[in-house]
Amino acid sequence: MSIKEKLNMKNIIVIFISLLLCKVSISNAEEILVPLPLDLTTFENALESDSFVVLDTRSAKEFAEGHIRKSVFLGIDGSFDTWLSTAIPDKNQFLLVIANEGKEKEILQKLGKSGYFHVKGFLKGGIDTWIKAGKKLDKVKEAGAGDLEKVISRKNKRIIDVRKPDEYQQGHLITALNNPLSDLPVWETEIHNKNTFYVYCASGYRSMIAVSLLQLKGAKNVVNVKGGYKAIQANKNLKIESK
């Protein structure tokens, strides 16, 4: 066999091995992306461990009405990919997932593509399983734009705008402080239970993420503003300023 033939054979072998490794890699990824339903007991036992956090992928409305403790909100029908690394900064975080039926595979695919592989599974039957078992649900305090009319002049309250700085500069509720969601690890230390904190974004998605993360850190007096800046802007009794 000539040197040229040997080199060609070597290249063929290298290509074959590369394709084989690629196939194995894809196979492993698909195995990771298989939704794993957990019964209530298994889910609860994992929840008792300090290693696990619950990722609740339902809507902001559903999350506010009732969620399992140690839950972080990140609705699958919102900007899930954009805010995943903010909601769950550590890709090695062990996760339990709450999802509406039929969304499980989509959620795992998104998590896998972003490098989050430590997912124990989903609560079989979703939040309904938890409710039917008579388990306690935590809730999110909420206020409408109309409620802000009554509290805006009160002491011991702060209003936080978690939108991006450019959004804030274009217009915001008077007295609101701009603490972007992306910078939450920087300003979360300012949250304490002496004051009540009203949190808003553009429409309610980012503010719910922020509220859930603050609750996870132990904050109690945190209120989500329903409808966000859109609702505030539509209320003629609330003063808007820009800078």
C-alpha positions as a Markdown table, in Angstrom:
| # | Residue | x | y | z |
|---|---|---|---|---|
| 1 | Met | 0.0 | 0.0 | 0.0 |
| 2 | Ser | 1.4 | 3.4 | -1.0 |
| 3 | Ile | 1.9 | 6.3 | 1.4 |
| 4 | Lys | -1.0 | 8.2 | -0.3 |
| 5 | Glu | -3.3 | 5.2 | 0.2 |
| 6 | Lys | -2.3 | 4.9 | 3.9 |
| 7 | Leu | -3.0 | 8.5 | 4.5 |
| 8 | Asn | -6.4 | 8.2 | 2.8 |
| 9 | Met | -7.2 | 5.2 | 5.0 |
| 10 | Lys | -6.1 | 7.1 | 8.1 |
| 11 | Asn | -8.4 | 10.0 | 7.2 |
| 12 | Ile | -11.3 | 7.6 | 6.7 |
| 13 | Ile | -10.7 | 6.0 | 10.2 |
| 14 | Val | -10.5 | 9.5 | 11.8 |
| 15 | Ile | -13.7 | 10.6 | 10.2 |
| 16 | Phe | -15.4 | 7.3 | 11.2 |
| 17 | Ile | -14.3 | 7.7 | 14.9 |
| 18 | Ser | -15.5 | 11.4 | 14.9 |
| 19 | Leu | -18.9 | 10.4 | 13.6 |
| 20 | Leu | -19.1 | 7.6 | 16.1 |
| 21 | Leu | -18.3 | 10.0 | 19.0 |
| 22 | Cys | -20.8 | 12.5 | 17.7 |
| 23 | Lys | -23.5 | 9.9 | 17.6 |
| 24 | Val | -22.7 | 8.9 | 21.2 |
| 25 | Ser | -22.8 | 12.5 | 22.3 |
| 26 | Ile | -26.2 | 13.1 | 20.6 |
| 27 | Ser | -27.5 | 9.9 | 22.2 |
| 28 | Asn | -26.4 | 11.0 | 25.6 |
| 29 | Ala | -28.0 | 14.4 | 25.1 |
| 30 | Glu | -31.3 | 12.8 | 24.1 |
| 31 | Glu | -31.2 | 10.7 | 27.2 |
| 32 | Ile | -30.8 | 13.8 | 29.4 |
| 33 | Leu | -33.7 | 15.5 | 27.7 |
| 34 | Val | -36.2 | 12.7 | 28.5 |
| 35 | Pro | -38.8 | 14.1 | 31.0 |
| 36 | Leu | -38.7 | 12.3 | 34.3 |
| 37 | Pro | -42.0 | 12.4 | 36.2 |
| 38 | Leu | -41.6 | 12.3 | 40.0 |
| 39 | Asp | -44.2 | 11.1 | 42.5 |
| 40 | Leu | -45.1 | 13.4 | 45.4 |
| 41 | Thr | -43.0 | 11.5 | 47.9 |
| 42 | Thr | -39.8 | 11.6 | 45.7 |
| 43 | Phe | -40.4 | 15.3 | 44.9 |
| 44 | Glu | -40.9 | 16.2 | 48.6 |
| 45 | Asn | -37.8 | 14.2 | 49.7 |
| 46 | Ala | -35.7 | 16.1 | 47.2 |
| 47 | Leu | -37.2 | 19.4 | 48.3 |
| 48 | Glu | -36.1 | 18.8 | 51.9 |
| 49 | Ser | -32.5 | 18.8 | 50.7 |
| 50 | Asp | -30.7 | 22.1 | 50.7 |
| 51 | Ser | -29.2 | 21.1 | 47.3 |
| 52 | Phe | -32.5 | 21.6 | 45.4 |
| 53 | Val | -34.4 | 24.6 | 44.1 |
| 54 | Val | -37.8 | 24.4 | 42.4 |
| 55 | Leu | -38.0 | 26.0 | 39.0 |
| 56 | Asp | -41.6 | 27.0 | 38.4 |
| 57 | Thr | -42.3 | 27.5 | 34.7 |
| 58 | Arg | -46.0 | 28.3 | 34.8 |
| 59 | Ser | -47.4 | 31.8 | 34.1 |
| 60 | Ala | -46.7 | 34.8 | 36.4 |
| 61 | Lys | -50.4 | 34.8 | 37.4 |
| 62 | Glu | -50.3 | 31.1 | 38.4 |
| 63 | Phe | -47.1 | 31.6 | 40.3 |
| 64 | Ala | -48.5 | 34.5 | 42.3 |
| 65 | Glu | -51.7 | 32.6 | 43.2 |
| 66 | Gly | -49.7 | 29.8 | 44.7 |
| 67 | His | -46.3 | 28.1 | 44.4 |
| 68 | Ile | -44.2 | 25.6 | 46.3 |
| 69 | Arg | -41.6 | 27.0 | 48.7 |
| 70 | Lys | -38.1 | 27.4 | 47.5 |
| 71 | Ser | -39.5 | 28.2 | 44.0 |
| 72 | Val | -38.0 | 30.5 | 41.4 |
| 73 | Phe | -40.3 | 31.8 | 38.7 |
| 74 | Leu | -39.3 | 31.6 | 35.1 |
| 75 | Gly | -42.3 | 31.2 | 32.8 |
| 76 | Ile | -41.7 | 29.0 | 29.8 |
| 77 | Asp | -44.0 | 31.2 | 27.7 |
| 78 | Gly | -42.0 | 34.3 | 28.4 |
| 79 | Ser | -38.3 | 35.3 | 27.9 |
| 80 | Phe | -37.2 | 32.0 | 29.3 |
| 81 | Asp | -33.8 | 31.8 | 27.5 |
| 82 | Thr | -33.0 | 35.4 | 28.2 |
| 83 | Trp | -33.4 | 35.3 | 31.9 |
| 84 | Leu | -32.4 | 31.7 | 32.7 |
| 85 | Ser | -28.9 | 32.5 | 33.8 |
| 86 | Thr | -30.3 | 35.3 | 36.1 |
| 87 | Ala | -32.9 | 33.1 | 37.6 |
| 88 | Ile | -30.5 | 30.2 | 38.1 |
| 89 | Pro | -26.9 | 31.6 | 38.0 |
| 90 | Asp | -25.3 | 28.3 | 38.9 |
| 91 | Lys | -25.5 | 25.7 | 36.1 |
| 92 | Asn | -24.7 | 23.0 | 38.6 |
| 93 | Gln | -27.7 | 23.8 | 40.7 |
| 94 | Phe | -29.9 | 20.8 | 41.3 |
| 95 | Leu | -33.4 | 21.5 | 40.0 |
| 96 | Leu | -37.0 | 20.2 | 40.6 |
| 97 | Val | -39.4 | 21.5 | 37.9 |
| 98 | Ile | -43.1 | 22.5 | 38.1 |
| 99 | Ala | -44.7 | 22.7 | 34.7 |
| 100 | Asn | -48.0 | 22.7 | 33.0 |
| 101 | Glu | -48.9 | 19.5 | 31.2 |
| 102 | Gly | -47.3 | 19.1 | 27.7 |
| 103 | Lys | -44.5 | 21.6 | 28.4 |
| 104 | Glu | -42.0 | 19.2 | 30.0 |
| 105 | Lys | -39.9 | 18.3 | 27.0 |
| 106 | Glu | -39.6 | 21.9 | 25.7 |
| 107 | Ile | -38.4 | 23.0 | 29.1 |
| 108 | Leu | -35.8 | 20.3 | 29.4 |
| 109 | Gln | -34.5 | 21.0 | 25.9 |
| 110 | Lys | -34.1 | 24.7 | 26.7 |
| 111 | Leu | -32.3 | 23.8 | 30.0 |
| 112 | Gly | -30.1 | 21.3 | 28.2 |
| 113 | Lys | -29.1 | 23.7 | 25.4 |
| 114 | Ser | -28.1 | 26.3 | 28.0 |
| 115 | Gly | -26.0 | 23.7 | 30.0 |
| 116 | Tyr | -28.4 | 22.9 | 32.8 |
| 117 | Phe | -28.3 | 19.2 | 33.2 |
| 118 | His | -28.9 | 18.7 | 36.9 |
| 119 | Val | -32.6 | 18.3 | 36.7 |
| 120 | Lys | -34.0 | 15.5 | 38.9 |
| 121 | Gly | -37.4 | 15.7 | 37.2 |
| 122 | Phe | -41.0 | 17.1 | 37.2 |
| 123 | Leu | -43.7 | 16.7 | 39.8 |
| 124 | Lys | -46.1 | 14.3 | 38.1 |
| 125 | Gly | -49.4 | 16.0 | 37.6 |
| 126 | Gly | -47.9 | 19.4 | 38.3 |
| 127 | Ile | -49.0 | 21.8 | 40.9 |
| 128 | Asp | -52.4 | 20.1 | 41.1 |
| 129 | Thr | -50.8 | 17.0 | 42.7 |
| 130 | Trp | -49.4 | 19.3 | 45.4 |
| 131 | Ile | -52.8 | 21.0 | 46.0 |
| 132 | Lys | -54.8 | 17.7 | 46.0 |
| 133 | Ala | -52.4 | 16.4 | 48.7 |
| 134 | Gly | -53.3 | 19.3 | 50.9 |
| 135 | Lys | -49.8 | 20.7 | 50.8 |
| 136 | Lys | -49.1 | 24.4 | 51.7 |
| 137 | Leu | -48.6 | 26.9 | 48.9 |
| 138 | Asp | -46.8 | 30.2 | 49.2 |
| 139 | Lys | -48.2 | 33.3 | 47.5 |
| 140 | Val | -46.9 | 36.5 | 46.1 |
| 141 | Lys | -48.2 | 39.8 | 47.4 |
| 142 | Glu | -49.5 | 41.9 | 44.5 |
| 143 | Ala | -50.7 | 45.5 | 44.0 |
| 144 | Gly | -52.2 | 47.2 | 41.0 |
| 145 | Ala | -51.3 | 50.6 | 39.6 |
| 146 | Gly | -54.3 | 52.0 | 41.5 |
| 147 | Asp | -52.9 | 50.7 | 44.8 |
| 148 | Leu | -49.7 | 52.6 | 44.2 |
| 149 | Glu | -51.7 | 55.9 | 44.4 |
| 150 | Lys | -52.3 | 55.1 | 48.0 |
| 151 | Val | -48.8 | 54.0 | 49.0 |
| 152 | Ile | -46.6 | 56.3 | 46.9 |
| 153 | Ser | -46.4 | 59.0 | 49.7 |
| 154 | Arg | -46.0 | 56.5 | 52.6 |
| 155 | Lys | -42.9 | 56.2 | 54.6 |
| 156 | Asn | -41.1 | 52.8 | 54.9 |
| 157 | Lys | -41.7 | 51.9 | 51.3 |
| 158 | Arg | -39.5 | 51.7 | 48.2 |
| 159 | Ile | -40.5 | 51.3 | 44.6 |
| 160 | Ile | -38.1 | 49.4 | 42.5 |
| 161 | Asp | -38.0 | 49.4 | 38.7 |
| 162 | Val | -36.2 | 46.3 | 37.5 |
| 163 | Arg | -36.1 | 47.3 | 33.8 |
| 164 | Lys | -33.0 | 48.1 | 31.9 |
| 165 | Pro | -31.5 | 51.6 | 32.4 |
| 166 | Asp | -32.5 | 52.8 | 29.0 |
| 167 | Glu | -36.1 | 51.8 | 29.6 |
| 168 | Tyr | -36.0 | 53.5 | 32.9 |
| 169 | Gln | -34.6 | 56.7 | 31.4 |
| 170 | Gln | -37.4 | 56.9 | 28.8 |
| 171 | Gly | -39.9 | 57.0 | 31.6 |
| 172 | His | -40.6 | 55.7 | 35.1 |
| 173 | Leu | -42.8 | 56.2 | 38.1 |
| 174 | Ile | -41.7 | 59.1 | 40.2 |
| 175 | Thr | -39.6 | 58.0 | 43.3 |
| 176 | Ala | -38.9 | 54.6 | 41.7 |
| 177 | Leu | -35.3 | 53.5 | 41.9 |
| 178 | Asn | -33.7 | 51.7 | 38.9 |
| 179 | Asn | -32.3 | 48.3 | 40.1 |
| 180 | Pro | -32.1 | 46.2 | 36.9 |
| 181 | Leu | -33.0 | 42.5 | 37.2 |
| 182 | Ser | -29.7 | 41.6 | 35.7 |
| 183 | Asp | -27.9 | 43.3 | 38.6 |
| 184 | Leu | -30.0 | 41.7 | 41.3 |
| 185 | Pro | -27.0 | 40.0 | 43.1 |
| 186 | Val | -25.6 | 43.5 | 43.6 |
| 187 | Trp | -28.7 | 45.2 | 45.1 |
| 188 | Glu | -30.5 | 42.3 | 46.8 |
| 189 | Thr | -28.6 | 43.0 | 50.0 |
| 190 | Glu | -30.5 | 46.3 | 50.3 |
| 191 | Ile | -33.8 | 44.4 | 50.7 |
| 192 | His | -34.8 | 44.0 | 54.3 |
| 193 | Asn | -38.0 | 43.5 | 56.2 |
| 194 | Lys | -38.2 | 47.0 | 57.7 |
| 195 | Asn | -39.6 | 48.5 | 54.5 |
| 196 | Thr | -42.1 | 47.3 | 51.9 |
| 197 | Phe | -40.7 | 47.0 | 48.4 |
| 198 | Tyr | -42.9 | 47.4 | 45.4 |
| 199 | Val | -41.3 | 45.9 | 42.3 |
| 200 | Tyr | -42.3 | 46.5 | 38.7 |
| 201 | Cys | -40.9 | 45.9 | 35.1 |
| 202 | Ala | -42.6 | 46.5 | 31.7 |
| 203 | Ser | -45.4 | 44.0 | 32.1 |
| 204 | Gly | -44.8 | 41.7 | 35.1 |
| 205 | Tyr | -42.5 | 38.9 | 33.9 |
| 206 | Arg | -39.2 | 40.3 | 35.1 |
| 207 | Ser | -40.6 | 41.7 | 38.3 |
| 208 | Met | -42.0 | 38.2 | 39.2 |
| 209 | Ile | -38.6 | 36.7 | 38.6 |
| 210 | Ala | -37.1 | 39.3 | 41.0 |
| 211 | Val | -39.8 | 38.9 | 43.6 |
| 212 | Ser | -39.3 | 35.1 | 43.6 |
| 213 | Leu | -35.6 | 35.4 | 44.0 |
| 214 | Leu | -35.9 | 37.9 | 46.8 |
| 215 | Gln | -38.4 | 35.6 | 48.5 |
| 216 | Leu | -36.0 | 32.7 | 48.2 |
| 217 | Lys | -33.5 | 34.9 | 50.1 |
| 218 | Gly | -35.9 | 35.4 | 52.9 |
| 219 | Ala | -37.5 | 38.7 | 52.0 |
| 220 | Lys | -41.1 | 39.0 | 53.2 |
| 221 | Asn | -42.3 | 42.5 | 52.4 |
| 222 | Val | -41.9 | 42.3 | 48.6 |
| 223 | Val | -44.9 | 43.2 | 46.4 |
| 224 | Asn | -45.2 | 42.6 | 42.7 |
| 225 | Val | -46.9 | 45.4 | 40.7 |
| 226 | Lys | -49.4 | 43.8 | 38.3 |
| 227 | Gly | -49.3 | 45.0 | 34.8 |
| 228 | Gly | -45.9 | 46.7 | 35.3 |
| 229 | Tyr | -45.0 | 50.0 | 33.8 |
| 230 | Lys | -47.7 | 49.6 | 31.1 |
| 231 | Ala | -50.4 | 49.8 | 33.9 |
| 232 | Ile | -48.6 | 52.6 | 35.7 |
| 233 | Gln | -48.4 | 54.6 | 32.5 |
| 234 | Ala | -52.1 | 54.1 | 31.8 |
| 235 | Asn | -53.0 | 55.5 | 35.3 |
| 236 | Lys | -53.4 | 59.2 | 34.9 |
| 237 | Asn | -53.2 | 59.7 | 38.7 |
| 238 | Leu | -49.6 | 58.5 | 38.8 |
| 239 | Lys | -46.8 | 60.9 | 37.9 |
| 240 | Ile | -44.2 | 59.7 | 35.3 |
| 241 | Glu | -40.8 | 61.3 | 34.9 |
| 242 | Ser | -37.9 | 60.7 | 32.6 |
| 243 | Lys | -34.1 | 61.3 | 32.8 |
